[in-house]
Amino acid sequence: MPEEPAEEWTKFVIDITDAHGERFYKEVAREEVEAASARARAEAEAPIVILGPSSPAT
């Protein structure tokens, strides 16, 4: 288990190179992570609506 960081983080970096030398590099800001987490949390808490055969067409 990694130790807790000494400072608050502001971004993280994904840097992957595959066996063919193709590189994927992406910096992700903390704000992006927090916004995506909030969207996912809201979506998970939203009610699920199941329409049956007698439901009006939308």
C-alpha positions in Angstrom: 0.0 0.0 0.0 1.5 3.3 -1.0 2.0 6.0 1.6 -0.3 9.0 1.7 1.1 12.0 -0.3 2.6 14.8 1.8 0.8 17.4 -0.2 -2.7 17.7 -1.9 -2.5 16.5 -5.5 -3.5 18.8 -8.4 -3.1 16.3 -11.3 -1.8 12.9 -12.2 -0.2 11.6 -15.3 -0.9 8.5 -17.3 2.1 7.5 -19.4 1.9 4.1 -21.2 4.1 2.8 -24.0 3.0 -0.5 -25.6 5.2 -3.3 -27.0 5.0 -1.6 -30.5 6.3 1.7 -29.2 2.9 3.4 -29.3 2.7 5.9 -26.5 -0.4 7.2 -24.6 0.2 10.2 -22.5 -2.5 12.1 -20.6 -2.5 14.6 -17.8 -5.7 14.7 -15.7 -6.4 17.6 -13.4 -8.0 17.1 -10.0 -10.9 19.3 -11.1 -11.6 16.8 -14.0 -11.6 13.9 -11.6 -13.9 15.6 -9.1 -16.3 16.6 -11.8 -16.4 13.1 -13.3 -17.0 11.6 -9.8 -19.8 14.0 -9.2 -21.5 13.1 -12.5 -21.1 9.4 -11.8 -22.5 9.8 -8.3 -25.5 11.7 -9.6 -26.2 9.1 -12.3 -25.9 6.3 -9.8 -28.4 8.0 -7.5 -30.9 8.8 -10.2 -34.1 6.7 -10.3 -34.4 4.0 -12.9 -37.5 4.3 -15.0 -38.7 1.1 -16.8 -41.4 1.7 -19.4 -43.8 -1.1 -20.1 -45.8 -1.9 -23.3 -48.7 0.3 -22.2 -46.4 3.3 -21.5 -47.0 6.3 -23.8 -44.4 6.7 -26.6 -41.7 9.3 -26.0 
